């Protein structure tokens, strides 16, 4: 699809809070769209005992992510796919992690509504999914900056008028 989103890493403390708010359980599958350096994948696998799938277009970031996954010793619980996340069917995901622009979230919205199962959750860092009402919205302080985390439950957003 040719979408370009700058790589801005989510601070690890914010990643942990996002996975907590999503109520990620052991054995569930979290998918990070635009996984960057893999920090969401490593925290999900190591600290939450989840399976993590990252989708990333940039080869240099995939190399960094693989290094981080190896360092965290979670290779068997993480899969990294190079490619366009618009082309991946997300029906297997329990939690989808987004740190994308609002415009990209907007483009993803119909795909998420169509493909995700009812009990799936979408957690977005700083950028809301317009037209969806968050189940929860929290602020997370990290140093000098405050981060907004939005949690959406697919069963809730499907029930809303569009």
Secondary structure, DSSP 8 states (H G I E B T S, - for coil): -----------HHHHHHHHHHTT--TT-EEEEET-TTSHHHHHHHHHH--EEEEEES-HHHHHHHHHHHHHTT-GGGEEEEES-GGGS--TT-SEEEE---HHHHHHHHHHHHHHS-TT-EEEEES---TT---SEEEEEEETTEEEEEEEEEHHHHHHS--
